[in-house]
Amino acid sequence: MRKSRIWLVITGLTIAVISVLYNYAPFNEQKDTVVEIEIDSAFFQLPTLHYGFPIDSFKVAEGKVKWNQNLSEILTKFNISYQDLHILSQRSKEVYDVRKLKAGSTYSIIHNDDSLQTAHQFIFEPSPTEYVVYNLKDSIYVTLHQKPVEINKRTIAAEINSSLYNSILDQGASPMLVSQLVDVFAWQVDFFRIAKGDRFKLIFEEETVDGQIVGIKNIQGAYFEHWGKQYYAISFNTGEKDDYFDEEGNSLRKTFLRAPLNYSRISSRYSRRRFHPVQKRYKAHLGTDYAAPTGTPIRTVGDGVVLEARYHGGNGNYVKIRHNSNYTTQYLHMSKIARGIRPGTHLKQGTTIGYVGSTGLANGPHLCFRFWKNGRQVDALKVDLPSSSGIDSTRIAEFKIMSDSIKTVLDSISYREKESLLAKLPEEISE
C-alpha cells in the first residue's frame, strides 16, 4: 500500500514536469500561450466607504440636529459613556466645539451592527464644504476635513419680466448670485425700480460640492441694461483687493452703499409731508423706510464712527454714525442693536450694526434710514456722492487688455433659453 502511494506521487510529478517542458518555448513552437484563471471577484471587492470609513461590517445612522439638542443626547443612545463624552468635549474645543452643533445640520453615526450599537465615529457637517469627525473608537480625537470644491466658470443672461430674483432662478442659477450682482451695480442700478425689459449678462465662477452649488466665488464680468442705460462691470485686482470698474477703468464703487439692507422693499420715501401711520397726521418724513422681515441684518453704508447707539422714544433702538465731516447716517426702529456697537466704535462699510424691528413709533417691521449732508437731512436716494479711485495709471494698459477680453465675451452672449446659457466660459479669459 505504501509503495503504491509513492508510485502515484512519482507518476504525478513526472506528468507535471513533462507538461511544463512541453509548454516551454525551446521545446514547443507554440508561443504566447494565454492561461485564463478564474478568480472569485468577492476576494477583490472594494469596501463601501462613508466619509472615508469602511462600513460593510457596520451600520450608519443619519439625522439632523434638533433645536436645543446636544451631543450627549445623541450619543448616549449609542453606548457612549458620559466620561467619554466629557473627554470628547475637552478635545474638540480647538477643532470644532461640540457645543456649537447647529440645529438643522446633518450628522452620521457609524456604529456596531449589534444590540449595543456602540458608536465608532460621529460625523457632523457644519457647512456644505466641510465635515468634522469625532472619533470614539480606541483613542478619542476630533478632526476637521474640507470637502473638495469644484469651481466652474459659467455665463448667464436674461431679460427681467417679473423680478431680478426670479429671472436668475429661472436660468437655473443660484439665488446667491442675486446679492452679489446687487452689490456689483449698487450705485449704477436702482434695484428698487427694476423695469420690465431690463436685462443682464454675467460671467461668474460657481463653487460646487458633490454636484451641489455652495457659493459664488466671483463675478468676473457683468452687463446690466437699466431704463435704457448700459453698464459694464469688470473685476480687477488692484494689488490690494478685487474691485469692480467700468470698461474704461473707472470705479463702480461710491463712498457709500446705496442701501443699508442687502435686499428689501422701499415702503416710504423721503417727504416733507407724509401721513404718519401711527400718529394719524401729516408731518415731514425725512428718511427712507425699507420694509423687511424682523431680524434682517442692517449694515452701515460707509466707514465711520458710532455717535449714538441706544433706545429713544419714537426712534426705538437706533444707531447714528458719522462718516466724515460732511456725512452722517442714522438707522431707526431696530429690534436690537448688534453686539459691540457703542459710541466711539470704528466701523467698516458693510458692518452689521443691528437688525430690523418695529421698536418706537412703527406699525410694522422696517428700517427708517436717515442721511445728513453738511448738517442737513437730505434724501439718501438723490444725494450725489463721489466715486472711489479708479485704476492706477501704471496698470491701466493691463486692465484694458482684460476689460476688452471680458467685454467681447459679454457682448457675444445672447439672450436664449437657460439650457444654452449655463455653458463653460470661453478659454480666452480663463485663468
Secondary structure, DSSP 8 states (H G I E B T S, - for coil): -HHHHHHHHHHHHHHHHHHHHHHSGGG-S--S--------GGGG----EETTEE-TTEEEEEEE--TT--HHHHHGGGT--HHHHHHHHHHHTTT--GGG--TT-EEEEEEESSSS--EEEEEEEEETTEEEEEE-SSS-EEEEEE---EEEEEEEEEE-SS-HHHHHHHTT--THHHHHHHHHTTTT--TTS--TT-EEEEEEEEEEETTEEEEEEEEEEEEEEETTEEEEEEEEE-SS-EEEE-TTS-B--BSS-S-SSSS-EEEE--EEEEE-TTT-SEEEE-SEEEE--TT-EEE-SSSEEEEEEEEEGGGEEEEEEE-SSSEEEEEEEEEEE-TT--TT-EE-TT-EEEEEB--SS-SSSEEEEEEEETTEEE-TTT----B-----GGGHHHHHHHHHHHHHHHHH-----GGGTS-B--GGG--
